[in-house]
Amino acid sequence: MALAGKDQNVENDNTAAGTVGALVFWPAMFAFDLSQKEQIEMRAYQDRNRHLNYLLNSNKCL
């Protein structure tokens, strides 16, 4: 029975730590960049790479 009490204490400690973390660090949520800039940039890199590979293959540069 002593182990069951310890598990409950650990769970309570984890819940408390999570709650405190959410309350203390909630302003950091506004620092997240939720825009799609990185995805757009990555797609542009992929398109450029695809086009360069096309040019390489069509002109038989290798």
Biopython code that builds the backbone (N, CA, C, O; Angstrom):
import numpy as np
from Bio.PDB.StructureBuilder import StructureBuilder

atoms = [
    (1, "MET", "N", (0.811, -1.205, 0.000)),
    (1, "MET", "CA", (0.000, 0.000, 0.000)),
    (1, "MET", "C", (0.849, 1.261, 0.000)),
    (1, "MET", "O", (0.409, 2.311, -0.468)),
    (2, "ALA", "N", (2.047, 1.159, 0.518)),
    (2, "ALA", "CA", (2.916, 2.329, 0.569)),
    (2, "ALA", "C", (3.295, 2.779, -0.841)),
    (2, "ALA", "O", (3.427, 3.977, -1.094)),
    (3, "LEU", "N", (3.471, 1.821, -1.767)),
    (3, "LEU", "CA", (3.836, 2.175, -3.128)),
    (3, "LEU", "C", (2.712, 2.914, -3.842)),
    (3, "LEU", "O", (2.969, 3.824, -4.629)),
    (4, "ALA", "N", (1.477, 2.532, -3.575)),
    (4, "ALA", "CA", (0.340, 3.210, -4.196)),
    (4, "ALA", "C", (0.301, 4.670, -3.775)),
    (4, "ALA", "O", (-0.011, 5.542, -4.586)),
    (5, "GLY", "N", (0.609, 4.940, -2.531)),
    (5, "GLY", "CA", (0.644, 6.323, -2.054)),
    (5, "GLY", "C", (1.752, 7.108, -2.727)),
    (5, "GLY", "O", (1.569, 8.285, -3.035)),
    (6, "LYS", "N", (2.891, 6.488, -2.960)),
    (6, "LYS", "CA", (3.995, 7.175, -3.622)),
    (6, "LYS", "C", (3.640, 7.514, -5.062)),
    (6, "LYS", "O", (3.969, 8.598, -5.542)),
    (7, "ASP", "N", (2.973, 6.599, -5.752)),
    (7, "ASP", "CA", (2.563, 6.876, -7.131)),
    (7, "ASP", "C", (1.614, 8.067, -7.180)),
    (7, "ASP", "O", (1.726, 8.909, -8.070)),
    (8, "GLN", "N", (0.706, 8.145, -6.256)),
    (8, "GLN", "CA", (-0.248, 9.250, -6.215)),
    (8, "GLN", "C", (0.484, 10.562, -5.929)),
    (8, "GLN", "O", (0.152, 11.598, -6.505)),
    (9, "ASN", "N", (1.484, 10.518, -5.037)),
    (9, "ASN", "CA", (2.251, 11.734, -4.728)),
    (9, "ASN", "C", (3.022, 12.213, -5.965)),
    (9, "ASN", "O", (3.073, 13.410, -6.245)),
    (10, "VAL", "N", (3.613, 11.278, -6.692)),
    (10, "VAL", "CA", (4.353, 11.645, -7.904)),
    (10, "VAL", "C", (3.405, 12.242, -8.930)),
    (10, "VAL", "O", (3.736, 13.230, -9.586)),
    (11, "GLU", "N", (2.234, 11.648, -9.067)),
    (11, "GLU", "CA", (1.245, 12.165, -10.012)),
    (11, "GLU", "C", (0.799, 13.561, -9.607)),
    (11, "GLU", "O", (0.663, 14.440, -10.458)),
    (12, "ASN", "N", (0.572, 13.771, -8.332)),
    (12, "ASN", "CA", (0.179, 15.098, -7.849)),
    (12, "ASN", "C", (1.295, 16.112, -8.081)),
    (12, "ASN", "O", (1.032, 17.252, -8.463)),
    (13, "ASP", "N", (2.543, 15.698, -7.849)),
    (13, "ASP", "CA", (3.671, 16.597, -8.079)),
    (13, "ASP", "C", (3.777, 16.976, -9.558)),
    (13, "ASP", "O", (4.018, 18.136, -9.892)),
    (14, "ASN", "N", (3.595, 15.987, -10.440)),
    (14, "ASN", "CA", (3.653, 16.261, -11.876)),
    (14, "ASN", "C", (2.528, 17.199, -12.302)),
    (14, "ASN", "O", (2.743, 18.096, -13.117)),
    (15, "THR", "N", (1.347, 17.000, -11.763)),
    (15, "THR", "CA", (0.218, 17.869, -12.083)),
    (15, "THR", "C", (0.473, 19.283, -11.603)),
    (15, "THR", "O", (0.190, 20.250, -12.310)),
    (16, "ALA", "N", (1.003, 19.397, -10.408)),
    (16, "ALA", "CA", (1.302, 20.718, -9.856)),
    (16, "ALA", "C", (2.374, 21.414, -10.676)),
    (16, "ALA", "O", (2.258, 22.604, -10.965)),
    (17, "ALA", "N", (3.416, 20.685, -11.052)),
    (17, "ALA", "CA", (4.488, 21.278, -11.847)),
    (17, "ALA", "C", (3.968, 21.725, -13.211)),
    (17, "ALA", "O", (4.345, 22.790, -13.702)),
    (18, "GLY", "N", (3.117, 20.926, -13.814)),
    (18, "GLY", "CA", (2.537, 21.302, -15.095)),
    (18, "GLY", "C", (1.662, 22.534, -14.995)),
    (18, "GLY", "O", (1.693, 23.396, -15.873)),
    (19, "THR", "N", (0.889, 22.621, -13.941)),
    (19, "THR", "CA", (0.012, 23.770, -13.735)),
    (19, "THR", "C", (0.828, 25.035, -13.507)),
    (19, "THR", "O", (0.544, 26.079, -14.094)),
    (20, "VAL", "N", (1.831, 24.938, -12.662)),
    (20, "VAL", "CA", (2.686, 26.101, -12.398)),
    (20, "VAL", "C", (3.401, 26.521, -13.675)),
    (20, "VAL", "O", (3.499, 27.712, -13.972)),
    (21, "GLY", "N", (3.902, 25.545, -14.432)),
    (21, "GLY", "CA", (4.575, 25.868, -15.687)),
    (21, "GLY", "C", (3.655, 26.577, -16.663)),
    (21, "GLY", "O", (4.064, 27.526, -17.332)),
    (22, "ALA", "N", (2.421, 26.122, -16.747)),
    (22, "ALA", "CA", (1.457, 26.746, -17.660)),
    (22, "ALA", "C", (1.122, 28.168, -17.209)),
    (22, "ALA", "O", (0.959, 29.061, -18.041)),
    (23, "LEU", "N", (1.021, 28.375, -15.924)),
    (23, "LEU", "CA", (0.691, 29.708, -15.412)),
    (23, "LEU", "C", (1.862, 30.672, -15.538)),
    (23, "LEU", "O", (1.668, 31.846, -15.852)),
    (24, "VAL", "N", (3.061, 30.190, -15.298)),
    (24, "VAL", "CA", (4.228, 31.063, -15.318)),
    (24, "VAL", "C", (4.666, 31.371, -16.741)),
    (24, "VAL", "O", (5.061, 32.499, -17.034)),
    (25, "PHE", "N", (4.602, 30.386, -17.627)),
    (25, "PHE", "CA", (5.163, 30.555, -18.960)),
    (25, "PHE", "C", (4.122, 30.812, -20.043)),
    (25, "PHE", "O", (4.452, 30.721, -21.226)),
    (26, "TRP", "N", (2.896, 31.125, -19.692)),
    (26, "TRP", "CA", (1.886, 31.352, -20.718)),
    (26, "TRP", "C", (2.223, 32.533, -21.614)),
    (26, "TRP", "O", (1.846, 32.508, -22.786)),
    (27, "PRO", "N", (2.916, 33.576, -21.133)),
    (27, "PRO", "CA", (3.262, 34.663, -22.067)),
    (27, "PRO", "C", (4.191, 34.193, -23.191)),
    (27, "PRO", "O", (4.208, 34.796, -24.264)),
    (28, "ALA", "N", (4.957, 33.134, -22.964)),
    (28, "ALA", "CA", (5.853, 32.629, -24.005)),
    (28, "ALA", "C", (5.065, 32.082, -25.188)),
    (28, "ALA", "O", (5.608, 31.975, -26.287)),
    (29, "MET", "N", (3.809, 31.737, -24.987)),
    (29, "MET", "CA", (2.981, 31.226, -26.078)),
    (29, "MET", "C", (2.835, 32.272, -27.177)),
    (29, "MET", "O", (2.669, 31.926, -28.346)),
    (30, "PHE", "N", (2.898, 33.555, -26.804)),
    (30, "PHE", "CA", (2.754, 34.615, -27.798)),
    (30, "PHE", "C", (4.019, 34.790, -28.637)),
    (30, "PHE", "O", (3.987, 35.460, -29.669)),
    (31, "ALA", "N", (5.122, 34.199, -28.207)),
    (31, "ALA", "CA", (6.375, 34.303, -28.944)),
    (31, "ALA", "C", (6.450, 33.295, -30.083)),
    (31, "ALA", "O", (7.304, 33.423, -30.960)),
    (32, "PHE", "N", (5.576, 32.298, -30.085)),
    (32, "PHE", "CA", (5.596, 31.298, -31.147)),
    (32, "PHE", "C", (5.161, 31.932, -32.460)),
    (32, "PHE", "O", (4.192, 32.689, -32.512)),
    (33, "ASP", "N", (5.885, 31.612, -33.501)),
    (33, "ASP", "CA", (5.541, 32.094, -34.831)),
    (33, "ASP", "C", (4.637, 31.054, -35.471)),
    (33, "ASP", "O", (5.098, 29.983, -35.867)),
    (34, "LEU", "N", (3.381, 31.359, -35.570)),
    (34, "LEU", "CA", (2.413, 30.401, -36.084)),
    (34, "LEU", "C", (2.164, 30.567, -37.580)),
    (34, "LEU", "O", (1.297, 29.908, -38.153)),
    (35, "SER", "N", (2.933, 31.455, -38.201)),
    (35, "SER", "CA", (2.750, 31.654, -39.631)),
    (35, "SER", "C", (3.386, 30.503, -40.401)),
    (35, "SER", "O", (4.000, 29.610, -39.816)),
    (36, "GLN", "N", (3.236, 30.537, -41.677)),
    (36, "GLN", "CA", (3.720, 29.447, -42.510)),
    (36, "GLN", "C", (4.974, 29.853, -43.277)),
    (36, "GLN", "O", (5.243, 29.307, -44.346)),
    (37, "LYS", "N", (5.741, 30.798, -42.751)),
    (37, "LYS", "CA", (6.925, 31.281, -43.456)),
    (37, "LYS", "C", (7.907, 30.158, -43.754)),
    (37, "LYS", "O", (8.419, 30.052, -44.869)),
    (38, "GLU", "N", (8.170, 29.320, -42.756)),
    (38, "GLU", "CA", (9.139, 28.247, -42.945)),
    (38, "GLU", "C", (8.656, 27.247, -43.989)),
    (38, "GLU", "O", (9.440, 26.766, -44.807)),
    (39, "GLN", "N", (7.376, 26.939, -43.959)),
    (39, "GLN", "CA", (6.827, 25.984, -44.932)),
    (39, "GLN", "C", (6.892, 26.550, -46.349)),
    (39, "GLN", "O", (7.208, 25.827, -47.293)),
    (40, "ILE", "N", (6.598, 27.827, -46.498)),
    (40, "ILE", "CA", (6.658, 28.465, -47.812)),
    (40, "ILE", "C", (8.094, 28.491, -48.316)),
    (40, "ILE", "O", (8.355, 28.221, -49.488)),
    (41, "GLU", "N", (9.025, 28.820, -47.420)),
    (41, "GLU", "CA", (10.435, 28.850, -47.810)),
    (41, "GLU", "C", (10.934, 27.453, -48.191)),
    (41, "GLU", "O", (11.670, 27.302, -49.166)),
    (42, "MET", "N", (10.540, 26.444, -47.434)),
    (42, "MET", "CA", (10.948, 25.083, -47.738)),
    (42, "MET", "C", (10.384, 24.633, -49.088)),
    (42, "MET", "O", (11.080, 23.976, -49.862)),
    (43, "ARG", "N", (9.149, 24.977, -49.368)),
    (43, "ARG", "CA", (8.539, 24.624, -50.649)),
    (43, "ARG", "C", (9.283, 25.317, -51.795)),
    (43, "ARG", "O", (9.476, 24.724, -52.856)),
    (44, "ALA", "N", (9.701, 26.574, -51.584)),
    (44, "ALA", "CA", (10.451, 27.289, -52.611)),
    (44, "ALA", "C", (11.798, 26.614, -52.861)),
    (44, "ALA", "O", (12.218, 26.480, -54.010)),
    (45, "TYR", "N", (12.480, 26.187, -51.793)),
    (45, "TYR", "CA", (13.746, 25.468, -51.953)),
    (45, "TYR", "C", (13.548, 24.164, -52.722)),
    (45, "TYR", "O", (14.341, 23.824, -53.599)),
    (46, "GLN", "N", (12.494, 23.446, -52.388)),
    (46, "GLN", "CA", (12.219, 22.178, -53.066)),
    (46, "GLN", "C", (11.906, 22.406, -54.541)),
    (46, "GLN", "O", (12.372, 21.655, -55.397)),
    (47, "ASP", "N", (11.119, 23.439, -54.841)),
    (47, "ASP", "CA", (10.797, 23.749, -56.240)),
    (47, "ASP", "C", (12.052, 24.140, -57.014)),
    (47, "ASP", "O", (12.236, 23.726, -58.159)),
    (48, "ARG", "N", (12.915, 24.940, -56.386)),
    (48, "ARG", "CA", (14.162, 25.349, -57.033)),
    (48, "ARG", "C", (15.042, 24.136, -57.301)),
    (48, "ARG", "O", (15.603, 23.993, -58.387)),
    (49, "ASN", "N", (15.158, 23.270, -56.310)),
    (49, "ASN", "CA", (15.980, 22.075, -56.461)),
    (49, "ASN", "C", (15.429, 21.166, -57.559)),
    (49, "ASN", "O", (16.187, 20.605, -58.350)),
    (50, "ARG", "N", (14.113, 21.027, -57.599)),
    (50, "ARG", "CA", (13.476, 20.206, -58.630)),
    (50, "ARG", "C", (13.769, 20.788, -60.027)),
    (50, "ARG", "O", (14.069, 20.046, -60.962)),
    (51, "HIS", "N", (13.680, 22.110, -60.154)),
    (51, "HIS", "CA", (13.938, 22.759, -61.446)),
    (51, "HIS", "C", (15.408, 22.615, -61.844)),
    (51, "HIS", "O", (15.708, 22.348, -63.008)),
    (52, "LEU", "N", (16.321, 22.787, -60.895)),
    (52, "LEU", "CA", (17.744, 22.624, -61.194)),
    (52, "LEU", "C", (18.055, 21.188, -61.625)),
    (52, "LEU", "O", (18.861, 20.968, -62.529)),
    (53, "ASN", "N", (17.418, 20.220, -60.976)),
    (53, "ASN", "CA", (17.602, 18.828, -61.390)),
    (53, "ASN", "C", (17.055, 18.588, -62.792)),
    (53, "ASN", "O", (17.640, 17.838, -63.573)),
    (54, "TYR", "N", (15.952, 19.214, -63.104)),
    (54, "TYR", "CA", (15.385, 19.100, -64.441)),
    (54, "TYR", "C", (16.354, 19.663, -65.483)),
    (54, "TYR", "O", (16.600, 19.046, -66.520)),
    (55, "LEU", "N", (16.899, 20.845, -65.187)),
    (55, "LEU", "CA", (17.856, 21.450, -66.117)),
    (55, "LEU", "C", (19.104, 20.573, -66.270)),
    (55, "LEU", "O", (19.625, 20.399, -67.371)),
    (56, "LEU", "N", (19.562, 20.036, -65.162)),
    (56, "LEU", "CA", (20.733, 19.167, -65.181)),
    (56, "LEU", "C", (20.500, 17.952, -66.064)),
    (56, "LEU", "O", (21.339, 17.598, -66.892)),
    (57, "ASN", "N", (19.360, 17.325, -65.878)),
    (57, "ASN", "CA", (19.046, 16.106, -66.644)),
    (57, "ASN", "C", (18.714, 16.399, -68.111)),
    (57, "ASN", "O", (19.093, 15.637, -69.001)),
    (58, "SER", "N", (18.018, 17.487, -68.355)),
    (58, "SER", "CA", (17.605, 17.776, -69.741)),
    (58, "SER", "C", (18.789, 18.238, -70.590)),
    (58, "SER", "O", (18.790, 18.042, -71.805)),
    (59, "ASN", "N", (19.783, 18.843, -69.970)),
    (59, "ASN", "CA", (20.956, 19.306, -70.710)),
    (59, "ASN", "C", (22.113, 18.303, -70.646)),
    (59, "ASN", "O", (23.190, 18.550, -71.188)),
    (60, "LYS", "N", (21.884, 17.204, -69.996)),
    (60, "LYS", "CA", (22.885, 16.145, -69.868)),
    (60, "LYS", "C", (24.232, 16.702, -69.392)),
    (60, "LYS", "O", (25.271, 16.497, -70.019)),
    (61, "CYS", "N", (24.173, 17.398, -68.286)),
    (61, "CYS", "CA", (25.357, 18.070, -67.759)),
    (61, "CYS", "C", (26.326, 17.093, -67.081)),
    (61, "CYS", "O", (27.488, 17.441, -66.871)),
    (62, "LEU", "N", (25.894, 15.927, -66.748)),
    (62, "LEU", "CA", (26.795, 15.018, -66.066)),
    (62, "LEU", "C", (27.481, 14.130, -67.012)),
    (62, "LEU", "O", (28.284, 13.292, -66.601)),
]
sb = StructureBuilder()
sb.init_structure("model")
sb.init_model(0)
sb.init_chain("A")
sb.init_seg("    ")
for serial, (resi, resn, name, xyz) in enumerate(atoms, 1):
    if name == "N":
        sb.init_residue(resn, " ", resi, " ")
    sb.init_atom(name, np.array(xyz, "f"), 0.0, 1.0, " ", f" {name:<3s}", serial, name[0])
structure = sb.get_structure()
